[in-house]
Amino acid sequence: MNGTKMGTDFMRNYIIMGGGPIGCYLAYTLLSQKNARVFILEGRTFERPQVIRIPFCVAKNLPEYVKNIMWADEETRLRIFNTHQADDENFWPKPGYPYWPWINIGLFQESMINFLQNNNEYKNRFFFIPVYFELETINYQSQIKKILSINHSEIIENITAIYCTCGTYAKSLRSELNLLDGKISEPKGHGVYLIYQNKRIENYLRNSNPILYTKLGENGVSYAASNNCNYDVQLYTYPSGELSSVLNEIPDEFIQRAKYNSLSNRLNMTGGGLSENSKKWLEKYKKAVINQTNKYGIKLPTDLEKIEIFYASRCEYYWNQTAIKILWQKEFHVPIFFLGDSAGSTDYKFGLSVGRGFLAVDGLINSMQEYHYDFDEIASNYQSYWNKIISCEFNKGPLLPLEPWIQYQYLIKGRVVEFHNNKRIHYTGNEQYEIYLDEYQNLSTDFSKTSETSSILFINTKAIKKNIENIISFGKHCSHSKIIGVIKSNGYGLGSKLVSDLAIEAGIDFLAVAKLQEAITLRNSGIPSSVRLMTFEAPMIYDLSTYAANQIEVILPSSKNAASIKMIAKWLQNKHRILGRLKVHIMVDTGLRRDGGYESNVPDSVMETISKLQLLDPHQVEFAGLATHLACYRCTDYNGDEIINFRSLQFHRLKEVIKFLFLENIHIPLIHIGGGLALLAEKWPLQFEKFSKEFNVRLYTRVGHGLYGMELEKDLHFDSPRLRPVVQMDLQVRNVFYVEEGEPVSYGGYWRAPKDGAWIATLAGGWAEGVPRTAQTLGEWQHGMMVCINNQQYPIVGKINMNAMMVHLGSLTKVKPGDRAIIFGWRDHEPKLNDLAQLSGQIAPSIMVNVPSSMPRVAVSE
């Protein structure tokens, strides 16, 4: 295969490294192409007894032969695969959903391989090749070629693509290809599997009584009855509830003995071969498990030899890159894709790890057809998909399975549902997700049922949009300057997707964030490709392909030796990189001293950097603009004396650089300056208007604080737009009580009740909710921190606690538990975020970005 096409010959030859569930399903889907041949390389026999859950849309597409083995019980098959009535509450996914498709891993492998080897349509194009080598130490190219040379030497020079689905193999393969960037394996705790067969009572309904999966889960037991022809039953136990203390005491000797290896060395619940210490622990463990299962009607076999037991630690990991094109031999390149555990794994007891591998197969096959086997397009699309998976499904908690998007992907997509008004919906793809949400919420109160939240952050979308529109308008009056919306740190804590959507609606076409991962998340969230996106952090060489592939622009510092440009030149020589055009901005450090030293604002240093950049291939690297960042509005020296002219000095330094570049005939596409006060206080574009008109250069201002109403009014130019506060923090009053004269309140006793005593309210939030611990809380009605309860302001007294703070309500009060206290808001009678920042010795953004992500964000429009 030459160029970027994935095989253009009549027969396409695919190699799959790993014949587990993902590899088998991938082989089946690839063989749907009439000119495809598939070669699976697998080192294990079909002995893996684990039971796992798979997405419905995958189960539905399996061959009938495999379905009949996986779900031998006819009633179960009907419940899983038939059209469902919308008013059947057992159908809609929720904790305890009883009709999930489960598979036994070993049985699934065996039945899929058997089907492909014997089906008339596939058997002459499918090859299962047992391999016997140490997966973690081999050289993948030499071994694959050696294996194929025995019976299939003719395809070695005509391989269309290689797919790695084996997590163990991926470690050595990725090491060889230098693709180890990502999240290293993070232990999540101990886990122990119990597996047995029971033909009489195990089924989804437990004799028509749904199992309380949620209660079981809270107590450390994940239950699965697979209903395949083996009638496999699996209990996966982990530290939670009563099982926490037991599993946290698990002996090392038991772990080594019970680790999964092969059937010949399998341990059962009798504990045969264990040391006395491990046997004592096992007895304690059995007692705890039997106690929990009995509560919920699950009877374990009395013959303990029939219960297999093995240890499996719980972990989470992922690798960033999922596709690469490698030199196979001579000028022959082959793409490699990583799926399933070779891309990443989570452990949230919901079948996600294997499930996302199945879904990735479907996505890849669709991309291959859509992009006509163009590797660059397929790789870029698959990488975008994986970036979204990382942001949505990793670094989360045990409640991830309850997120509606996850439930839709794994349980709903692919189903046909009939509604009471004779409407039938076939949920075929992601574009119907919103339809699913609307329909389900109309039918079921379970979907959004929750107790009243003790802390809420309200976000005024109307105020944000108005601020943005006003700033855009003000920029137009200043030499037609445009705005780059800064939405770093998750949109200043308000939600980057929410703010970016509002900014785009208001007319912004250029966004900026601090870090690459933020930019990838935004791009994958559906930000149009027409909207430009840049990051502020200096990239590493291994990041550049990600920038280019995701249309993310980069800012590089200037220097005399043009070191940053040398890095790009080296990157361009890397044949494995993902192709795409890289847009580069050059930062001139005029005084902030964050992006370079003195030489970075010397004109010839900037000239040297840009000249080296323009020597590179213009089809792959583009000089996109010149940037600087202002250090301060009111700069002071070490004595605290104000240096009035520092900002003017920064403007002067930038002008000198621009003049020099224009004299050297360097065209500057655009100039952008941050922060927002350069526009809102200094009207900087008016000072550069001559350059803009004479040399046809566009002027942009990077505005962050102003979008969110977080600039201080005293700092703004007298004719700049007034900015509205956009956020309200609301805490619940959890307790109200009376304190007698002289009694201290909170840690340290710094505030004591006055002569007439005081009514005190305790609020459900403190510095862990983002309220600054440094806020002045002396109980002074004029100079300390205030909150608003029932439209009246009251002072905070005593030190702010981690999750609480106390309010002085006076000697009489009508405030009661359950009332809401506004810490800061946007209405006239409410305290303001900027006021709290000044009382705390901070700035408003530093407070907002420290409000925990666990606090609910509610968008309102006022």
HELIX and SHEET records of a PDB file:
HELIX    1   1 PRO A   21  LEU A   30  1                                  10    
HELIX    2   2 PHE A   56  ASN A   61  1                                   6    
HELIX    3   3 GLU A   64  MET A   70  1                                   7    
HELIX    4   4 GLU A   74  PHE A   81  1                                   8    
HELIX    5   5 ILE A  105  ASN A  118  1                                  14    
HELIX    6   6 TYR A  140  ASN A  151  1                                  12    
HELIX    7   7 SER A  153  ILE A  155  5                                   3    
HELIX    8   8 GLY A  167  LEU A  177  1                                  11    
HELIX    9   9 TYR A  213  GLU A  218  1                                   6    
HELIX   10  10 LEU A  243  LEU A  247  1                                   5    
HELIX   11  11 ASP A  252  ALA A  258  1                                   7    
HELIX   12  12 LEU A  263  ASN A  265  5                                   3    
HELIX   13  13 GLU A  276  LYS A  295  1                                  20    
HELIX   14  14 LEU A  304  LYS A  306  5                                   3    
HELIX   15  15 GLY A  340  SER A  342  5                                   3    
HELIX   16  16 LEU A  352  GLU A  370  1                                  19    
HELIX   17  17 PHE A  375  GLU A  393  1                                  19    
HELIX   18  18 LEU A  400  LEU A  402  5                                   3    
HELIX   19  19 PRO A  404  GLN A  407  1                                   4    
HELIX   20  20 TYR A  408  ILE A  412  3                                   5    
HELIX   21  21 ASN A  430  GLN A  432  5                                   3    
HELIX   22  22 TYR A  433  LEU A  443  1                                  11    
HELIX   23  23 ASP A  446  SER A  448  5                                   3    
HELIX   24  24 THR A  461  HIS A  477  1                                  17    
HELIX   25  25 LYS A  488  TYR A  492  1                                   5    
HELIX   26  26 SER A  496  ALA A  506  1                                  11    
HELIX   27  27 LEU A  516  ASN A  524  1                                   9    
HELIX   28  28 ILE A  541  ASP A  543  5                                   3    
HELIX   29  29 LEU A  544  ALA A  549  1                                   6    
HELIX   30  30 ALA A  563  LEU A  572  1                                  10    
HELIX   31  31 TYR A  598  ASN A  601  5                                   4    
HELIX   32  32 PRO A  603  GLN A  614  1                                  12    
HELIX   33  33 PHE A  646  LEU A  663  1                                  18    
HELIX   34  34 LEU A  677  LEU A  680  1                                   4    
HELIX   35  35 TRP A  684  GLN A  687  1                                   4    
HELIX   36  36 GLU A  689  PHE A  695  1                                   7    
HELIX   37  37 HIS A  705  TYR A  708  5                                   4    
HELIX   38  38 GLU A  713  ASP A  715  5                                   3    
HELIX   39  39 TYR A  747  GLY A  749  5                                   3    
HELIX   40  40 TRP A  767  GLU A  769  5                                   3    
HELIX   41  41 LEU A  833  SER A  840  1                                   8    
HELIX   42  42 ALA A  844  MET A  848  1                                   5    
SHEET    1   A 6 PHE A 126  PRO A 130  0                                        
SHEET    2   A 6 ALA A  36  GLU A  42  1                                        
SHEET    3   A 6 ARG A  12  MET A  17  1                                        
SHEET    4   A 6 ALA A 161  CYS A 164  1                                        
SHEET    5   A 6 PHE A 332  PHE A 338  1                                        
SHEET    6   A 6 ALA A 323  GLN A 329 -1                                        
SHEET    1   B 2 VAL A  51  ARG A  53  0                                        
SHEET    2   B 2 TRP A 102  ASN A 104 -1                                        
SHEET    1   C 3 HIS A  84  GLN A  85  0                                        
SHEET    2   C 3 VAL A 416  GLU A 418  1                                        
SHEET    3   C 3 ARG A 424  HIS A 426 -1                                        
SHEET    1   D 3 GLY A 182  GLY A 189  0                                        
SHEET    2   D 3 ARG A 314  TRP A 319 -1                                        
SHEET    3   D 3 GLY A 344  SER A 345 -1                                        
SHEET    1   E 5 VAL A 221  ALA A 225  0                                        
SHEET    2   E 5 ASP A 232  THR A 237 -1                                        
SHEET    3   E 5 VAL A 192  GLN A 197 -1                                        
SHEET    4   E 5 GLU A 308  TYR A 311 -1                                        
SHEET    5   E 5 LEU A 267  ASN A 268 -1                                        
SHEET    1   F 8 ARG A 857  VAL A 860  0                                        
SHEET    2   F 8 SER A 455  ASN A 460  1                                        
SHEET    3   F 8 VAL A 727  VAL A 739 -1                                        
SHEET    4   F 8 ALA A 758  LEU A 763 -1                                        
SHEET    5   F 8 MET A 805  GLY A 810 -1                                        
SHEET    6   F 8 GLN A 792  VAL A 797 -1                                        
SHEET    7   F 8 MET A 786  ILE A 789 -1                                        
SHEET    8   F 8 ARG A 820  PHE A 824 -1                                        
SHEET    1   G 9 LYS A 482  VAL A 486  0                                        
SHEET    2   G 9 PHE A 510  VAL A 513  1                                        
SHEET    3   G 9 ARG A 532  THR A 535  1                                        
SHEET    4   G 9 GLU A 553  PRO A 557  1                                        
SHEET    5   G 9 LEU A 582  MET A 587  1                                        
SHEET    6   G 9 VAL A 621  HIS A 629  1                                        
SHEET    7   G 9 LEU A 670  GLY A 674  1                                        
SHEET    8   G 9 ARG A 698  VAL A 703  1                                        
SHEET    9   G 9 LYS A 482  VAL A 486  1                                        
SHEET    1   H 2 CYS A 635  THR A 636  0                                        
SHEET    2   H 2 GLU A 642  ILE A 643 -1                                        
SHEET    1   I 2 PRO A 744  VAL A 745  0                                        
SHEET    2   I 2 TRP A 751  ARG A 752 -1                                        
END                                                                             
